[in-house]
Amino acid sequence: MNKQLEDFYLNNGTDDKERTLEFILAQDDEWWEFTHDFIQWVFPTATKSGFNPNAPLLIKDSVMSYQPNNLNDNYNFERSCLRFVRFLELDSDKPWWVDNAPHNYLRITRFLESIKIVLLRQIAYGDLYTPDMIKVISPQLKRIAENNPNDLLYVYNNYWAPAGGLEIIK
């Protein structure tokens, strides 16, 4: 795993803008909505970000070889997941971002991809401390897509389902 990313998740380092994970998690929803260069650090994937090219990559092979010596990285990843779910207001049938903020569709795809990579490592090492957030949020995402079928049904089936291994909506 990228040493800078590991330090960031252990609260021993910062992202490329000198922000700690604690700082990011403490920000309000408005900050989360209008700040676009942090999500790539909080939910890294194996794909280079076009928006934040300085963000580290979470390469499956390097993640699988990384053995945690501190459970804080799992705990902080879980905290990050829960903060993002709270930001998205997934308990609503029509969250605020459905019509107003399609860039959050990309954030959700990134979130699902990141979770899938992290869960592979945790399963491989038998240290599944992070709840399977994909199982937690997939019914909520499915319900939102079904209740707002115009763009979201397409986004769900073509981006979110492949990213998180979710069931396709027919």
N, C-alpha and C positions, 0 to 999 in steps of 0.2 A: 504494500500500500504506500502511496505517496507520503513521505515523511511530513511534509507541510500540512497535508490534509489530516494525517493522524494527530499531529500537534493541535490543529484547529479543533478537532473533535474531543481532544482530551483537555481543552481549555489551557493549553500551553503555548498556543500560537494564534495567529490572526489570518484572515483572508488577505487578498491582495490590496484591500483598501484599509488595512490595519484594524478591522473590526473583529472582535472575538465572537464566538458562538453565543456566549451569554448576552452580549450586547444585542445581537440579532434577535434572539428569542424573546428579549424583553421589549422589543419595539411594538408599537400598536399596529392595528390592521391597516391604517392609512399608510404608514411607512412601508409595510409589506406590499401594499398594492402599488405604490409609486416608486419604489426602489427596485431596480431590475437586475442588479449585478451581484446579488448575494445568493440567489436560489441555486446557482451552479455549484456553490461551495456547500450549502446545507444539504443538497441532494445531488451529489456528483454521479455522473454516468460514465459509460465507456465512450461516449460521443463528444468530440470537441464542440464547445459552445461557440456559435457564431456571434452571440451577444457579448460573452465574456471569455475571450480566448485565453486569459490568464488563469482561469479556473482549472484545478487539477482534474485528471481523469481517474475514474474508478475502473481500472481494467480488471476483468474477471480473473485472469491468471494471477495477477499480483494480489488481488483480494483473497484468492483462495490460498495463497502461500503465507498470508499475514495471519499470525496467531496472536490474539489479543493477550496482553499481559496485564490489562487493566479493564475492568468491566465498565468504566466510565464511558468508553466509546460506544458501547451498546446502549447504555442508559441515555446518553446524549443524543444518539440517533433516534431513540424512541421519543424523547422529549421534542425533538425537531419534527417528527412525524405528527405528534399530537398537536403541536402549535400550528402546523400547516392545515390540518383538518379543521381546527377551530377557526382559522382564517377563512377557509372556504365555506363555512356554515353549511355543512353537508346535511344537517338535520332538516333543512328547509326544502320544500318541493321545488322552489324556484329561487335559488340563492342569488344574491345581488350581482354576481359576476356573469350569470348566464347571458344576459343581453348587453352588458356594459364592458366587459373586459375579456375579449377572446384570447388575449395573451396568457390568461390563466389556464386555457386549454393546454398550452405548451408546458406550463408549470406542472400540471397534473400528469402529463405524459412523462416528464422528467422524474417526478416523484415516484411514479409506478416503476419506471426502469431502475431507479436507484434502489428501491426496496427489493426488487427482484434479485439484484446483484448481491446486496447485503445478506438477504435470506439464504442465498446459495452458500455463502461462506459460513453462516451460522449453522446451517444444517450439516455441512461437511465436518465441522468441528464439534458438533453436538452441544453448541452453546447458544441455543435459541432463546436469548433473553428478550429480544424485541418481539412483541406480539406480531403476528402476521397481519400487518396493516392492510395488505391487499384484501384479505378476507374480511377485515373490518369495514373497509370503505367501498368494496365493490357493489354491495347491494344499494348503497346510497347513491353511487355514481349511476348505476343502472336505473334507479328510480328517477333521478333527475333527468337523464337522457330520455327516458320514456315520457316524462311529463313535458318535455320541451323538445319535441322531435325534429324540428327544422334542421338546425345545424348540429345539435348535440348528438343526435342518433348517428350521424355520419362520423363525427369526431370519436364517439365512444367505440364504434365498430372498427374504425380504421386506424386509430391511434391508441386509445386507452386499452382496449381489449388486447391487442398484440403486446403492448408495453408491460402489462401486468398479468398476462395470461388469463384474462377475464372471458367469460362466456359471451359470445356474440348475441346481440339482440336481433331477433327475426322480425 
